[in-house]
């Protein structure tokens, strides 16, 4: 039963990730057709991560008041309503409010689904199942933009696809609500049993994990935003850089399960440090291979996989060290750090490119992962060894 529930949650998460992945390019295309300046389009897009940041401290409170299943179900219904609102009122002021609320509401689905997978996964298979979860989320996000090639970007069809997906998610949650675990104060063997979970209470307990999430988010948003500009500065055509981004995403999808398997069989913290080392190495190699298309593609296939894999291992270690409401608070804190990292990363990388030329992008990304690597390797309270994996 637990295994079936894990895969129900993974399927649900990947489906609503697809709807989220569809919304970003869809709204950008519509605003572009309306003649909205790029700066305003970027600011409008930023409302979603701002909403995620704003909602993260409140999710444990909502989960206690409503129950985790009802929180997720209400979030799915609210997302469907918001997407209908955005489709009906294609007005920029309305979209600023609606996209903030999208980020605010979608966080409830992400946090509860991550928490459920960790709670339901057997300890000896937690890494592999969370690897499947991470791969499914990435595949869902990647499938979203592809859906627009079937629906187009005009009229109601693309919006209705998203609405149907969110309503289907709500139906799945309603049918499974009695079998999904409730998330109470931890009395089931976790490292912080009996603590009432809140983001504020969680923050000092796992700084290494939070730093890891913030850095992965910075990498994700910086590479998506600035990689085309980086490649074209070396004479790479737009089509080649689009292909490189696609290859990076495919590598991320394929490698999360092997990364989870390695974390199960070896060491959580050791796997994190290995992935950081590979990401730093990739940052050093990128300037050397960027003018050779085949080598660039191969590098991105591996580089992105290692960089994103740090998120998967952080989720695994979170589930190993925390239970109950503290696990939920930890996932909410992860969302908070994801929003912060995603907002800070691109400006930081852009400044590095201004100061050091195009290679400032890999330089900045390599420096961030080197910071995580050094922090995790130093046996101090900041790094909290906390690695309960096999030695």
Secondary structure, DSSP 8 states (H G I E B T S, - for coil): -HHHHHHHHHHHHHHHHHHHHHHHHHHHHHHHHTT--HHHHHHHHHHHHHHHHHHHHHHHHHHHHH-HHHHHHHHHHHHHHHHHHHHH---HHHHHHHHHHHHHHHHHHHHHHHHHHHHHS-GGGHHHHHHHHHHHHHHHHHHHHHHHHHH-SSSSHHHHHHHHHHHHHHHHHHHHTTTS----S--SS-TTTT----HHHHHTT-HHHHHHHHHHHHHHHHHHHHHHHHHHTTT--HHHHHHHHHHHHHHHHHHHHHHHHHHHHS-HHHHHHHHHHHHHHHHHHHHHHTTSHHHHHHHHHHHHHHHHHHHHHHHHHHHHH--HHHHHHHHHHHHHHHHHHHHHHHHHHHHHHHHH-TTHHHHHHHHHHHHHHHHHHS-STTT-----S--
